[in-house]
Amino acid sequence: MNGTSAVLRMTFLLMFSLAAFPARAEMSDVTAAVHALAKVRDFEQVAISPDGAQVAWVELLRDASGAPSRNTAIYCKSRNDTAQPKRITVASGKDAREHDVAWSPDSRQIVFVSDAEKAGAPQLYLGNCSGSKPKRVTSLTGYLDDPRWSPDGKKIAVLFTEGASGGSDPLEASPPRVGEFDEQIAEQRIAVVTLATSETKVVSPPDMYVYEYDWAPDGSAFALTSAPGSGENNWWIAQLYTLPSAGGKMTSIYKPPLQIAIPRCSPDGKSIAFIAGLMSDEASTGGDVFIINASGGEPRNVTPKLRGSASWLAWTSPAQILFVQDSRGKSAVTRVDVGTDKIEELWSGNEFLNANMWMGSLSVAHDGVTTAAVSSSFTHPPEVFAGPIGAWKPLTSVNSSVRPLLGKTESVSWKSDAYDVQGWLVFPLDYDPAKKYPLVVDVHGGPASVLTSAWPKHFYEPILLSGQGYFVFFPNPRGSYGQGEEFTQANVKDFGYGDLNDILRGVDTVISEYPIDPGRLGITGWSYGGFMTMWAVTQTNRFAAAVAGAGIMNWQSYYGENEIDQWMIPYFGASVYDDPAVYARSSPISFIKNVKTPTLVVVGQYDAECPSPQSFEFWHALKTLHVPTSMVVYAGEGHQFHAPENRLDVNLRMIDWFNKRLPRGNEKAK
């Protein structure tokens, strides 16, 4: 039997024999906590008008049961109006995917994407904050994303993928690969709509996938990041280009050694700014701020000594750039003078600011001071805020009745080798300093990412263990954002070694300072965190229990199984075919006979980023070596889970696994 077929067949057997069973413990309080998290209303985007007077936002909707929906709604509100926000929708009383809001230069209109007229067939619409019915301005067949007005307000550009029903997103479930197989490439291109005539023209070449773009201030050209081939895989090798807005030849002006994001043209048209650094995931942006002449040349790092990681930027004048950075677990709004490289921190706090999901960001008005964002923290669910930087006022109160489901939190720091490392410690909900508690370490994904103090909103939430009487530790080891680009690149060719050392030194620190029982330690994580969980139990027996979510057992086989292999070369220095030894060095399979830790393994059936055969291989090894283990493959899910029953089940199983192996009070381990 073909080896791959055997793995897939066994995966299906596991899927049907295990995933159908409920978690063994009856934990009604946990179920209630998971449902409560799911009912928090969240926001996908915030956009402030250029004059700073109005704010529009995209709110994620819930289905009839209160579970997260794929649908979204657009709301608009004047900053100085006490009235309720107005919903801007194509079809009143009908939920749809309405998203990607952009204000016209004169602040009178918004453009957005909606499939309300026909599900799965999005078009561009023009609306305003009066609540009147929006007007459709396109008749395209395909997926639309990121509309942007021309500086004179006469045209709108949009990213257009002809014939596609959705955008490129490796987090989503990958379709089954059956029949004769070849790489299928959907090309995301720039289309320009002339509003006076409704004429739509695709202006970028058919053989290039466009990721991000910006209009030149005179409307004559675009700055964009692009690469040939697969949109999901080639973001990591994208270059910076310019393109005439009327169409024509794209000109590469910079081929970066690593990754670039957020190209933005200066107000005088002379320069293009962008963020560059080592990034492991598209849309998880971090690095330094660079500028380059609009005609090309050598870029210049204007934040060379930044002790954080820039995640968003905008020009506020030809001489100044405003950016958001992650800095040692905090969000900071910072300004840099591009002539002198002088950096000024305008605001810093534990609140996490974002205007467009994922990493920290803002939406800024033309004055360069008035901004809007979503703000949240571990203890405060998300709301929309707007106002001068650092003096924001809430525009929404949709989550005002939500109460924290966890204990207090503290930022902790420790020394590991030459690095100062930071992380977050969440206390047990009913904390008593006279008692000893178990601790579970949750390692974030990426690895180029960072755990901030944002409100928990992912589908897999070890933070729920706080309500079960645990300390929960969230380290940001080397490879993370938040401490400068050198720190982010410190795990290149070193996966699992330095970063695990950072984590273990952090565990030592919190054990020495808080009432934590060193005999009751657990570890978990998803994606890269799932790999680190698998890796940790091959390197140490300190952990009494582990849960590996969407992990990686064998970097050599993973290279040929996943659908985004381009991200690996900057980390390993070469492809697996050119240097297999560097991949083997960091593979849990190379040390698998060391494992003694009982480990639960969970993964989505159609995970494109961390394919299920990796989890199967780890589970199979532990079973063969008689290490207590169990595996669940969730039907139809990708790298992130959507089905409410699966989101609940994976959290219940995780908590049940730790509860049975990290006894609390006088309980005995099983």
N, C-alpha and C positions, 0 to 999 in steps of 0.2 A: 504493500500500500504506500502511495505517495506520502512523504512525511508531513507536508502541509495539510493534506486532506485528513490525515489522522488527527492532527492538532485541531482542525476545524470541527471534525466530527465529535471529538471529546469535548470541545468548547460548547457545542450545542447540547450534549448530554448534561454537562454541568449546568447550563443555562436553564434547562427544563427541570432538572432534578433538585437544584438548590434554590434558584431565585424564586421559585413558587412558594417556598416555606417562609413563614413570618419569623422575625427574630424571636429567640426562645424566651427572653425575659419580658414580662408584662410591665412596661414602663410608661404608664399613662402620662406621667409628668414630662417625660422626654417627648412623647408624641405631641403633647400640647405645646411644648417649646418649639418643636420643628414647625408645627402649623402656625404658631405665632410669628416666627421668622418669615415664613412664606407669605404672610398676609401684610407685611410691611410694604407700603407703596414706595417704589423706587423710581428713579429718573434716569433717562438714557442720554439726554442732551439738554443744555441750557444755552440760549443765545440772547444777548442784550443788543438792543437797537444801537446804531451808530451814535445817535444823539444821547444815549444813556437813559432815555425816559421810559422805555418799555422792555419787558423781558418775556420771551417765549420759551417754553420748555416742552420736552417730550417725556410723557409719563408712561411707565409700564402698567398695563392693565391686568386684571385678574379675571379668571373665568367664573362661571356661576357658582362653583364650589369655593371660590376664594383662592384657588391655586394660581401660580404665575401663568400668564398667557403670552403667546407670541405677538399679540396685538398691542398697539400703543396709541396714545392720544396726545394731541397738541393743545396746550393751554397758553393763554397770553394775559398779561396783567401790566398795568401802568405801575411804576415804582411808587408813585404818590397817591394811588387810588386805594381806598379801603374796601372797595367792592370785591366780590368773589371773582376769581379768574374766569375768563371766558374760554370755552372750548372752541377751537377752530377745526372744523371737520368738513369733509366733502359730503358725507351722508349722515345727517342727524339721526341718532338712534341706532346706528349700525357701527359696531367696532371693526377696526381694520388695522393694517400696518400703516400708520401715518407718522413720518419721521424725517430727520435731516432738515432742520429748519435753518434758513439763512435770510437775513434782513437785507432789504434794498438799501442802496447808499443814502437815500433821502429819508430812511426810517419809516416810510409809509406802508410798505408791503413786506410780506414774507413769502418766500417760496419754500415748498416742502414736497416730499414724496408721499404718495398715497396709493393704495390698491383698493380703495373703498368701492369704486365703480365695478371693478372686476377683481376678485381675489387672485393674487399671484401675478397680476398684470399692473405693476406700478406705473404711475405717470407723475409729471410735475404739475403742481397747482400753485396759483397765486391767491393769497388771502391777506387779511389785515386783522387788527385787534378789535374791530367793531363786532365781529362775530358773523358777518354776512357770508353767504355761501361762496367758497373759493371757486376760481375759474381754472379749468384744465388748459394747459398750454402745450402739451405734447401728445403724440399718438405713436408711441414707440413699443416695440415688442422685445422685452428683455428686462434686465435688472438695472435700477438706477440708484445712484449713491452720491452723496456729498455735492449738492448743487451750490454754485458760487456765482454771485452777480458780477458782471463786468463793472469796472470803476465808474462808467457813465450811466449805469443802470439800464442800458438798452438791450443787453444780452444776458443770458444765464448759461453757464457751463455746467455740465454734469458728467459724472463717470457712468458710462453706459456699457453693459455687457449684453450684446445682442443674443436673443434666444434663451438667455439664462433665467431661471426662476429665483435665484438667490445669489448672494455674493460669495466670494471665496472666503471660507472659514474652516480651517482644519479642526476647530473645536467641535464642529457638528459631526453627526454620524456620517461615516463614509459609505457610499452605496456599495452593495455587494459586488465583488469582482467576479463575474461569470462570463463564459463565452470567450471568443477571441479578444485578447486584451491589448490595448495600446493606450498611451497617455492621451487623454482628452483635454484639450486646452480651450478654455473660454477666455476670450480676450477682452479685458476691461479697457475701454478707450474714452477719450474726451469727446463729448458732443457739445455743440454750441447752439442754443436756441435764440433766434432773433425775435424779440417780443412783438415788434410791429407787424411782422408777417407770419409768425409762428413757424417759420422755416427752421428745420433742424439739420445740422451738418456735423458729421463725424469728422474730426480734424486730425486726430492722431493716427499713426500708421497701424495697419491691421496685425503686424507681427510683434507688437510690443504691448505688454500689460502695464497699465498706469496705476500706481498705488496712491499717490498724493500729488496735489498740484496747487498752484496759486496764480492769480492774474498778475501780470506786470501792471504798475500803476497807470500807464497810458493805454492799457487794454490791447496792446499790439502783440503780446506774447504770453506764454505760460512758463513758469518754472515747475518742474515735475520730477518725481522719482519713478523709474520704470526699469523693466527688464524683459527680455524675450522669454517665451515659454510659459510654464505653469504659474498661475498667479499664487497658488498656495505655497509653492516651494521656492520661488525665486525672489521673494522679497529680500532675502538675505544677501543677494548679489546685485540689488538695484543700484543704478547710477543716477546722478543728477543731470537732468537734461533741460534744454530750452526748446520751445516749439512756437512758431508763429501762430497766433490765435485764429488766423484764417486757414490754417492747415499748411502742410509742407513737411520739410525734413526736420527730424529731431536732431539736435546737436548735443552730444555729451560734453559737459563742462567739468565733470569730476567723477572719477572712478574711485570710490572709497576703499580703504583697506578692510574696513569692517562694515557697520550698518549705518544708514542715515534715515532721518525721519523729519517730518514737518517742514518742508521747504517754504520759505516766506520771503517775498520780494520787499525790499526797503521802499519807503514812501517816495524816494527820489529816483527809484529804478536802477540805481547804480550797483546794488549788492543783493545777494540772496543769503539769508540765514537758514541754518538747519541744525539739528542735533545729531551728533555722531558719537558712536561708541560701540561696545560689544553688547548686542541685544539678542536674546535667545528666542523671542516671540514677537511677531508682528503685533502692533498696537500696545505692547508693553515697552514704552520708550524710556530710555535713560542714557545719559552721556554728557558731553560738554557741548557748549554752544559755539558754532563756527560761523564765519561769514566768508563769502567768496565773491569776487567781481562777477557781475552778471554776464560777462562775456567769457568767463573762465579764468584759469590761473590756479595758483596755489591757495587753498583756503587757510584762514587764520583762526586759531582757537582763541576766543575772547574770554574764556573762563578757565585758563590753564591750571589754576590752583583751587578750583572749586572742590570743597569738601562734601559735596552732595552730588546728586544726579539730576540734571535738568530733564523734565518730562514734557514740557510744553513751552512755546514761545510766541511772541508777537512783537512786531515793531511798534513803538509808540511815537517815534520821530526818526528822521534819517540818522540820528546819532545814538539812539537808545533802544534797547530791546528789553522787554518785560518777559520774565520767565518764571515758571513754577519749578521748584526742585524738591526732591525727597532728601532730607538731611537728618541722618541718625534717627530715623523713625518719625520725624516730624515733617509737616508740609511747610514750605517757605515760599513767599512771593518776593522775587528779587529783580533788581534792575541792573543792567550793565551798560556802561558807556563804551561804545565800540571804538572810539578814538583812543581812549586811555586804558581800556580794560578794567576801569574802576567798577567794583561790584558793591551795590547797596541793598541790604536786606530790608524790605519794606514791612514785612509781617512774617511771623513764624508762630506755629501753634500745633498742638496735638490733633486738632481737627483736620480731617482729610478733605481737601478741596478737589472737586473734579467737575468739569462741564461736559465731558464727552466720554463717560465710562472709564474703565481701566485705570490709567495713571492720572496723577495730579494735573489739573488744567483749569483755565478760566475762560470766560468770554469777556472781552474788553471793548469798551466804547471808544470813540475817536479821541476823547480827551486823554486817554492813556491812564486814567485813574479810576473811573467808574467801571465796575466789573460785576459779573454774576457767576455763580457757581452753585454746585450742590455741596453742602457741608454735612459731615457726619463724624461720629466717633464711636468707640466701643460702647459707650453708654447713651448716645443720642442718635436716633435713627435719622435717615437723610431728609433734608428739606432744602428748598431753593432759597438762596440768599442773594442780595444785590446791594450795591452801594460803593462808596469809596473804599479802596483797599484797606482792610483791617477794621473798617467801620460798617460791615455788612449788616443788613437787617433782613429778617425772614419775610419772604413773600408767600410761603405756604406753611400750613400747619397740618398736613394730611396725616402725620404720624404722631400727633400730640398725645394720643392716648396710650401709645406703646411704652412699656416699661422695660428696663434692662432685664435680661435673663441670665445675668452672670454677675460674679463678684467684682470687686474693685480691680483696677489694672495699674501696673507700674512699669515704666521703662527701666530696664536694667542694662548695665554695661559691664564689660569684663575684658581682660587682656588675654590674647591668644597669639603666641609667637610675636610677631612685630605689630600686630593689629589691635586696635581698640574696636571691639565688637559690641553691637547693640541688639537688644531684643525686647519683647514684651512678655510680662508675666501676668496672667489672669488668676485671681484668687478663687478659692471655692466660694460658692454663693453664700453659704452660711458659715463663714470663716470663724474659727475659734483658735486664737494663738496658742492655747494650751494643748491642742491636739496635733498629731502628726498626720500628714496627708500624702496620698499618692500623687505623682506628677506624670503627665503625658506631654511629650515634645511633639509639636506639629511643625514639620519642615515645609516651607513654601515651595511652590513650583518655580519654573524658569529654566535655569537658575538665575538669570538676570531679571530679577523682580525684587519686591520688598514687601514685608508685612508691615502695614501701617495701622494706625488706631481707628481705621474706618469701621463703620457698623458692619457686622457679619451679614453677608448676603450671597455667599456661594452655596452650592447644593450640598457640599460636604463640609460639615462644621464641627470639628473637634472641640471648638470653644463651648459647645453644649455640655461638655464634661464638667465645666464649672458648676453647673446645677446639680451634678451627681456627686459633688464632694471632692473634686480634683483641683490641683493647680494645673494650669495649662500654659506651657512655655512656647513662645513663638520667636525663635532666633532668626537673625539676619546675618548668616555667616558670610565669609568671603565668597565672592561671586554675586552677591546681592547689590542692589542699588543703595544709594544713600550715604556713601562714604568716599566718593570720588572714583574716577575711572580706573585707577590702579587697583583699588579694592575689588571692583567689578571683574577685572581681568585676572585676579589672583588665583582663580581655579582652572585656568587654561592648562590643558594636559595634566590635570591633577584632580579630576572629578573624584569625590569621595574621600580624599586624604585630608587636605587642609580644611575643607569645610566641615567634615566630621569632627576634626580636632577642635574647631571653633565651637561646635555644638556641645561637645563633651565638656569643654572648659566652662561653657555657660551653665551646663547642668551642675557642675561642681560649685559654681558661684551661687546659684540659687539655693542649692542644698545647704551651703554654709550660712546663708543669710535668712532662710525662711524654714518653717517647720515642715520639711519634706522628708519622707522616709526613703532613704537610698535603696532599700530593698523592694520598693514598689514603683518602678519606673516603666513607662511605656513610650513608644515612639510610633508616629504615623505621618502620613503625607500623601499628596496626590501629584502625579506627573513626575517632575524631577524630585519632588518630595517623596513620591512612591519609590523611585530609585534609591534615594538616600535611606529609606526605611529598609529596603532589601539589602543595601550595602551595609548599613549599621549592624544588622544582626549577623553578618559574616565577619565583622571586625571586632565585636565586643559582645560579651554576655551580660552586660549591665542591665539590659532591658528585659523585663519579665514578660512582656507582651508587645506585639506589634500588629499594626494594620497597614498593609501596603496597597494604596489606591493607584491604579493605572501606572504601575512601576515599570522599570526596565531591568531585566535580569542579565542580558547579554548584549553589550554594545555592538559586537561584531554582527550578530544576526539582525539586531534592531536596525542597523544602517540600511539593510535591504528590505526591511518590512514596512518602515514608516513612510509616510507620504511627504515628509518635509526634511529630507536628509541634508539640504544645503545649510541648515543651521549648525550642523555638527563640525564642519571643516574648520571654522575659526577656533573652535574649542579644542579639537584634537590635532590640528595642524596639518592634516592630510585626510584623504578618504580612507576608508577601511581597507580598500584594495591596495593602497600604497604603504600603509603603516598599520597592519592589523595588531601589532604588539601594544601600541598605545591604547587601543580600544580594549584589549584583553586585560590590561593592567587595572582598569577601573570597573571591570565587570563582576557583579556578585557571583556569577557562575564559577569564576576562577577560584573562589574561596568558599564554595557552597558547603563543603563538609564541616565547616566551623560552626554552622548554625545550630543553636539549641533553643532559640526563642520561639514560643508558639506564635504563629503569624496567620492572620486572616488576610486573604487576597481578594480584591474586588476590582472590577473593570467593566467598561461598556463593550457590548458585542462588536460595534463598528467603530471603535476608537482608531482614528487615523494617525494621531500623534504618538500614542503609546499602545500599539496593537495588542490585542488580547493574547496572542501566542506568547508574548513576553511574560505575562502573568501566569499563564498555564505552565510554562517551563519552570518558573520558581515554585509554584505549588507542587508540581510533579516531583521536583527534587526533594522538597521537604517531606512529602508523603513517603517517598522511597527511603529517606533517611530516618523515618519514624519520628519526625518532629511534628508536634500537634499543629494541624493546619486545616483550613477550610477555604474554599474558593467559591465566589459568586460572580457569574457573568450576567450583566443586565441586558435583557433583550432590547434591541433596537437603539440603544444609547451609544453616543459618541464619547468624546473626551469629557464633555460636560453632560450632565443628566438633565432631562426636561420633565419626564413623567413624574407627577407628584408622588405616586406610590413608590417609585424607585428612589426618589430623594429621601423619603421617609425611611424606607427600608435600609438604605446604606448607612444612615446615621444610627438607626436602632441597632443594627448589627455591630457597628463599630463600638458603641457604648457597651453593649452586652458583652463583647469580647473582652474589653478592659475590665468591666465589673467582675467578671468571673476569674480574672487572673491577677488583678491588682486589688486584693481584698481591702475593704474599708472597715475600720473598727476591729471587731473580733472575728470577722469573716475569715474563712480559710480559702486559700487559693485552690482552684480546680484545674 
